[in-house]
Amino acid sequence: MLKTIAMVIVLLIAAVLLYATTRPDTFQVQRAATIQAPPQKVFDQINDFSRWGAWSPWEKKDPGMKRTYGSVTAGKGAMYAWDGNKDVGQGSMEITESTPSSRLAIRLSFLKPFEAQNNVEFTLEPKGSATQVTWTMRGPVPYISKIIHMFFDVDRMVGADFEAGLASLKAIAEK
């Protein structure tokens, strides 16, 4: 009886490990919102790391986190690092591209709770007197992460944070 149970467990584990090899090598999380404000007003909020405290969803998860800014906080080359609780972890961001009123690209590096390198992009598109803001994060999915992604829906988890951040950004930009 115990041999049968052990064999079933081994087969289930092998099936999960084998199935993980078929999972995608990259992931993408994307959310969008329409903000009743001109693109430049929205862009000013996302292009300056010193303004993220007002709308970033992670700021609310750990108001006491340690923040470090580079000598430049806005535009290409701006740097921001944080060290916080288990909900925000530890990492840094660097703006790699800043095209006023239309696009912002960021290199996102996590150190804790796990190491990861992702790319974040904000695109802003005028829609009459409003702005369509799309927030996207892309990154590689190493084998161990493929297994984790089978049990945890990264799109739903991170997507909920993106939705909260876009709602806060909307409230600030529409003032």
Buried (B, 14 or more C-beta within 10 A) or exposed (E): EEEEEEEEEEEEEEEEEEEBEEBEEEBEBBBBBBBEBBBBBBBBBBBBBEBBEEBBBBBBBBEEBEBEBBEEBBEBEBBBBBBBEEEBBBBBBBBBEBEEBBBBBBBBBBBEEEEBEBBBBBBBBEEEEBBBBBBBBBBEBEEEBBBEBEEEEBBEEBBEBBBBBBEBBBEBBEE
